[in-house]
């Protein structure tokens, strides 16, 4: 199975987790409304909370624990997206499909400054010293360093220490895709 099948499996897992998190959040909100006013309908209690706010006699601990739960669910969803989607970019080189298609997909995800760095590298055969990339791109040394580090983390470039600078090279599959 290629990266597309794995990507669909991960997307299914992501959707299941998001639906589960949303269901858990809805259930906890429903229970929260029931604890506030057990004799009233929960939807009416929630609408009153949204329009008039929490009552002054409301225990702070319950509000704090509810907000803690909500932030944990949101952080978990962000983490799931990060760990399921980001590794896909690193696996493009292992896929059996053509390099041009992979490179085009990755190029769409690059920011303008990242694209500038990639274009400078491509103009010099895919490999160039970082200090010259800085000069040609018109970016500051720090900005270039951060962009190169981000591209390296995403598996688009390889960084090798060379004296007091770095040699930055586009990975082979990406360079091949640009040349096609």
Secondary structure, DSSP 8 states (H G I E B T S, - for coil): --HHHHHHHHHHHHHHHHHHHHHHHHHHHHHHHHHH-TTS-HHHHHHHHHHH---TTS-HHHHHHHHHHHHHHHHHHHHHHHHHHHHHHHTGGG-SS-HHHHHHHHHHHS-HHHHHHHHHHHHTTTEEEHHHHHHHHT--HHHHHHHHHHHHHTTSEEEEEETTEEEEEE-HHHHHHHH-
